[in-house]
Amino acid sequence: MKILKLLSIIILPVLLTQNSCSSEEYAPNLLITGENGYNYVQSQKEWSKLKKRHKNSYQFTVLEQSFSGFGSETTITVVDGDVVSRKYESFRISEEDGSKEMIDSYFEENEELGSHSEGWPPEDLDKMYRDCGADYLMVDRETHTLYFDTNEEGVMTLCGNVPDLCGDDCFEGFSISHFEWLE
């Protein structure tokens, strides 16, 4: 498993930069197609084009939620390729009416970025694409269910896996509940 991960870290970036490669040359796990018709390889290529068109400025929210009703949302803002802020809110879903009850929150920018341990790390989507392709999708398909999806433009919104026979809260990866361009 460690060898596969190491190889994916070394070989994956080379494969993804080769425009002349056919999709059959990529690891099969990277070819899982989401509901909007994009697989990881296609999505990453589309992401490269879109971020240039939009001056690499965007905002997205990572949703983490437990079966028990607890969850959090971390909103990250990227301007000209740099993470400029991170907003975190944790919540509990009311069993009575399904509403969100806020538990904790913070906002970071400038030197404060990364000063809190709660929430998704202050990283851009380029880093998340690398982690998706090198970690979350590069697991044994015989023992894991893989998940990958995009929005209609092809921007990744879901990447991860769940080990088979796992009971609760086993998803390893991320879910992006909101994405918008700023430019």
Secondary structure, DSSP 8 states (H G I E B T S, - for coil): -HHHHHHHHHHHHHHHH-TT--GGGS-GGGG---TTS--HHHHHHHHHHHHHHTTT-EEEEEEEE-TTSEEEEEEEEEETTEEEEEEEEEEEE-TTT--EEEEEEEEEEGGGTT--SSSS-S--HHHHHHHIIIIIS-S-TTTEEEEEEE-TTS-EEEEEEEETT--SS--EEEEEEEEEE--
